[in-house]
Amino acid sequence: MSIVRKVLVVLIAIAVVAAIPSVISGIRTLAFFVAVTFSGHHVKRKTDVATVQKDIHDHAPIGSSRASVEAYLDQRKIGHSYIGELKELPNYAHAHTETAMIRDVWEEGIIRSDIQVLFKFDVSGPKLVNYTVREINTGP
């Protein structure tokens, strides 16, 4: 075997040995995420989309003022923000919008779920004309 070939074999062996800790670490990380995800640990839902829709329908119905919708959100300690026009969403263009987020309504392993509510107000008189409620999942 030539000297170049011997040096090449030694360099490859060093590279393989150097990579072993990183491979083991990757396997440990993967095993951790698999264990957490499939552990069977279920966290009970705090609420769901249907419950939020019914609560809004009962306590902040279509026609409500922006102030009463904000009071409704504040009473329930739901984070919200007035964002004006949402030109990116055709149904919310040319309207004033309040967005609200109910955080951490459900969690299992590394997947989390929030509920987002968009309130659409008429521009001429700030009365609620529509709202949408949807679940947003985050995780890998």
N, C-alpha and C positions, 0 to 999 in steps of 0.2 A: 504494500500500500504506500502510495506516495505521501510525502510530508504534507502536501496541500490537502489531500483527502483526510489524513489523520487530524489536521487542524480543524477542518470542516466538521468532522464527526464530533470532536470535542466541543466545538461551539454549539452545535445542535443539542448535544447532551446538556450543556450549561443552560441553554434557553429553555429546554423542557423542564429541568429541575427548578429554574427560576419561576416558571409559570405555574407550578403545582400549588403554591399557597393561594394564588389568585383564583385558580380553578376551585379549590376547596372552599374558599370564601364565597364564591359564586354559588356553589352547591348548598352551603349553609344558608345563605340568603334566600335562595329558592325554596328550600325546605321550610324555612320559617314562614314565608308567605303562603305556601300550600297548607301548612298546619293551621295558620290563623284563619284562612279562608274556608277550609273544610272542617273546622273543629266542631261544628254543630252548635256553636254559640250563637244564639239568636237574641237580638235585642228587640223588645216589643216596640212596635210603632207608636210614636207619640200621637200622631194624627195621620190622616190621609187626604187625598184630593177631594173626595166626595164630602167628607166632614167639613173641610174648609169652605167648599162651595156652598153648602147648606148654611153654615154660620154667616157667611157674607150675605147670602140671600135673606136671612132672617134679621140681621143687625145692620147691614150697610147696603140696602137694596139699590137697584137702578133708580136714579133720580136723586140720590143722596148728595149733599154738598161735599166738596173736597174736605172742608173742615170736619165734617162728621165722619168721613172715611178715615181721616188721620187720627181722630179721637178713638175710633174703633180699633185701629192698629196699635195705638199707644196703650189702650186699656189691656190689650192682650200681650203687650211687650213684644210686638212683632217689628223688627227693624224695617224701616221704609225710607224712601227718598223720592222727592219730586224731581223728575227728569225732563219735564216739558215735552217737546215733540220727539217721536221716535221715527225718523224718516226711513230707517232701515226696515221697519215692519209696516207693510202697506195698510193694515187695519188700524194702525195707531198714528199714521201720518195726519197732520192737520188736527191734532188733538193734544190735550195736555195729559201727561201720564205720571202716575205715581206707581213706583215699583216697591214690592214688599217681599221679604224672604223669611220663611220659617226654616230655621237651620236645624240640621241633625234630627229629622223626623224618624229616621230609621238608619241602622248601621249593622252591617254584618261583615266581619273580617276587615278588609281594607276598602270596602265599598260603603259609601255614605250617600244618603238621600236628603235633599232639601225640597221645599215647596216654594215656588215662585208665583206671585200674584201680580198681574199688571192691571191697574185701574185706568180706564180711559175716561177723561172728562171733556165735556163740550167746551169749545174755546169761548163761545159767546157768553155763556153763564156757567161757571164751574160746577156743573151737575154731572154725576156719574152716568155715563151712557153705556158702558160695557166693562166687563172684566174677564180675564182669563186666569185659570189656575192650572199649574202644571208641575209635575214632579221632575226634579233634576238629579240625576245620579252622577256621582264622581267616584273615580277609582281607576284601576288599570284596565 
